[in-house]
């Protein structure tokens, strides 16, 4: 299997709308999420709920958050966060504009580690066409 990096490092971050935080305290640790309305994501492959993963100072935590809403699309999760429904765990590259424009507030930032960004995976170099080689070269991350 060949892996070609097509994006920079990224992270999943916890976000909520300013209206959500008008009536709720900002969480300082992942354990504080227990008292919050969190929007869960159902994983399409397994059908299970995504467990929110955190790390700080070498300490890893996995938190099963609670909430009344379960969605299976990150686009719907983003909409829910923007509407003040609850806290969501979303890719930073998807929400950074909303954070910069103050439509969303990022919390627990020091608990959300970065990880290797997006990759294109394909089985072998042996049978790739010139068109596919051009595509791979165009998508390759050069940051």
C-alpha positions as CSV (number, residue, x, y, z in Angstrom):
1,X,0.0,0.0,0.0
2,X,1.4,3.4,-1.0
3,X,0.5,6.5,1.1
4,X,0.9,10.0,-0.2
5,X,0.5,12.9,2.2
6,X,-2.1,15.4,0.7
7,X,-2.6,17.8,3.6
8,X,-0.9,19.3,6.7
9,X,-1.1,18.0,10.2
10,X,-4.5,18.6,11.7
11,X,-6.5,18.0,14.9
12,X,-10.0,17.4,16.1
13,X,-11.2,20.2,18.4
14,X,-14.1,20.8,20.7
15,X,-16.3,23.7,19.7
16,X,-19.5,25.4,20.8
17,X,-21.3,28.6,19.9
18,X,-21.1,31.7,22.0
19,X,-24.9,31.3,22.7
20,X,-24.3,27.8,24.1
21,X,-21.7,29.2,26.6
22,X,-24.0,32.0,27.7
23,X,-25.7,29.6,30.1
24,X,-22.9,27.0,30.6
25,X,-19.4,27.0,32.1
26,X,-16.5,26.5,29.7
27,X,-15.0,23.0,30.3
28,X,-11.4,23.1,31.6
29,X,-10.7,19.3,31.4
30,X,-12.3,16.5,29.3
31,X,-14.0,15.2,32.4
32,X,-15.9,18.5,32.5
33,X,-17.7,17.4,29.3
34,X,-19.9,15.1,31.5
35,X,-22.0,18.1,32.5
36,X,-22.4,19.4,28.9
37,X,-24.8,18.8,26.1
38,X,-22.5,17.1,23.5
39,X,-23.5,16.1,20.0
40,X,-22.5,12.6,19.2
41,X,-21.4,11.2,15.9
42,X,-22.4,7.8,14.7
43,X,-19.7,6.1,12.7
44,X,-21.0,4.9,9.4
45,X,-18.7,1.9,9.3
46,X,-19.3,0.4,12.7
47,X,-22.6,2.0,13.7
48,X,-21.0,2.9,17.0
49,X,-20.6,6.4,18.5
50,X,-17.3,8.2,18.1
51,X,-15.4,8.4,21.4
52,X,-13.7,11.7,21.9
53,X,-9.9,11.3,22.4
54,X,-7.7,13.7,24.2
55,X,-4.1,13.9,25.3
56,X,-2.1,16.2,27.5
57,X,1.4,15.7,29.0
58,X,1.5,12.1,27.8
59,X,-1.8,11.3,29.4
60,X,-4.4,10.0,27.1
61,X,-8.2,10.1,27.8
62,X,-11.1,8.7,25.9
63,X,-14.5,10.2,26.8
64,X,-17.9,8.9,25.9
65,X,-19.9,12.1,25.8
66,X,-23.6,12.4,26.5
67,X,-26.2,14.3,24.5
68,X,-29.7,14.1,23.1
69,X,-28.6,14.4,19.4
70,X,-26.7,11.9,17.4
71,X,-25.7,12.7,13.8
72,X,-23.7,10.8,11.1
73,X,-22.3,13.8,9.1
74,X,-19.7,16.3,10.1
75,X,-21.5,18.9,8.1
76,X,-24.6,18.4,10.3
77,X,-22.4,18.4,13.4
78,X,-21.0,21.8,12.3
79,X,-24.5,23.2,11.7
80,X,-25.5,21.9,15.2
81,X,-22.5,23.6,16.8
82,X,-23.3,26.9,15.0
83,X,-26.9,26.7,16.1
84,X,-25.9,26.4,19.7
85,X,-27.3,22.8,20.1
86,X,-24.2,21.6,22.0
87,X,-20.5,20.9,21.9
88,X,-19.1,19.1,18.9
89,X,-15.7,17.4,18.1
90,X,-14.7,18.5,14.6
91,X,-11.7,18.7,12.4
92,X,-9.9,22.0,13.0
93,X,-9.6,22.8,9.2
94,X,-13.4,22.6,9.1
95,X,-14.1,25.1,11.9
96,X,-11.1,27.4,12.0
97,X,-12.9,30.1,10.0
98,X,-15.8,30.0,12.3
99,X,-13.4,30.3,15.3
100,X,-11.6,33.2,13.7
101,X,-15.0,35.0,13.1
102,X,-16.2,34.2,16.6
103,X,-19.1,32.2,15.4
104,X,-17.6,29.2,17.4
105,X,-15.5,29.0,20.5
106,X,-12.8,26.4,20.8
107,X,-12.4,24.8,24.2
108,X,-9.9,22.3,25.6
109,X,-7.3,23.3,23.0
110,X,-4.4,22.1,25.1
111,X,-6.0,18.6,25.3
112,X,-6.5,18.3,21.5
113,X,-3.2,17.0,20.0
114,X,-2.4,17.2,16.3
115,X,-2.0,14.2,14.1
116,X,-0.8,13.4,10.7
117,X,-3.0,15.0,8.1
118,X,-4.9,13.5,5.2
119,X,-3.3,10.9,2.9
120,X,-4.1,9.3,-0.4
121,X,-3.8,5.5,-0.3
122,X,-3.4,3.3,-3.3
123,X,-2.3,-0.3,-3.8
124,X,0.8,-0.2,-6.0
125,X,2.9,1.9,-8.3
126,X,3.3,-0.9,-10.8
127,X,0.1,-0.3,-12.8
128,X,-0.5,3.4,-12.4
129,X,-1.3,5.3,-15.5
130,X,0.3,8.6,-16.5
131,X,-3.0,10.3,-15.7
132,X,-3.0,8.8,-12.2
133,X,0.6,9.8,-11.7
134,X,-0.3,13.4,-12.6
135,X,-3.2,13.3,-10.1
136,X,-1.0,12.0,-7.3
137,X,1.6,14.7,-8.1
138,X,-1.0,17.4,-8.1
139,X,-2.5,16.3,-4.7
140,X,0.8,15.8,-3.0
141,X,1.2,18.1,0.1
142,X,4.3,20.2,-0.2
143,X,4.0,22.3,3.0
